[in-house]
Structures are given as C-alpha cells and as structure tokens.
Amino acid sequence: MNDINKKAVPAFNIEPAEETINTRCFGQVRIRDIGAQRIEALLTAHQEEKDNMPLLRAILCEAGEGPHGERFTRDLLDRLPARAFRDSRELMVAAGRVNGLAKDDVGKA
C-alpha cells in the first residue's frame, strides 16, 4: 500500500490562553491555560462544594506564575495578609476565566 497519495489531514492548533495581571502585592502574575485533564480533575474534586472559591484557589495554584517563576500554593494563599485579598481574588477570577469557567461560576467567588 502506498501512502504517498493520501492527503494529510490538518490537525487542530489551539494556542494556549494566557493573561498577565498586574498586582500590588505580587507584581506581574502570568495566568496560563492548564490542560483539559487537569481542569477536569479539579472540577471533579470540587463538585460538592457550595461556592467556587476552593476551586478557583486550586486553579490559581496550577495556573499562576509570578514575575520570577514563583508559584502559588494553598499554604501561601491560606497565610496571605488581608491587604493581599483584593489581588488574590483578582488572580483567582482571572485563573477561572483563562481556563474556561463560565462567568456565573467565576462570579460566585
């Protein structure tokens, strides 16, 4: 069988989404698109919760990166001072938005 005559099937090329958020406490934070399997696992793990804040925190830990490669952890987010609340909330909402959560889901945070 000769495969030379077969026409190549084009593949989908989906560029990862990314957004940079300027924050007062963390500097410029890059929020990136995480893999579909990982987001599905996070959604499954947090499906029983009444609000989406724990889900958005988990997505931020996966998707957020500071200006020098710093990563967010749940422990860090638990220990943030009150002055960082506005920045962390903005980053969580951006993480949900970049990773395809509906506006209603992101708005519940």
C-alpha positions, 0 to 999 in steps of 0.5 A: 500500500502506498501512502504517498497519495493520501492527503494529510489531514490538518490537525487542530492548533489551539494556542494556549490562553494566557493573561498577565495581571498586574498586582500590588502585592505580587507584581506581574502574575502570568495566568496560563491555560492548564490542560483539559485533564487537569481542569477536569480533575479539579472540577471533579474534586470540587463538585460538592462544594457550595461556592467556587472559591476552593476551586478557583484557589486550586486553579490559581495554584496550577495556573499562576506564575509570578514575575520570577517563576514563583508559584502559588500554593494553598499554604501561601494563599491560606497565610496571605495578609488581608491587604493581599485579598483584593489581588488574590481574588483578582488572580483567582477570577482571572485563573477561572476565566483563562481556563474556561469557567463560565462567568456565573461560576467565576462570579460566585467567588 
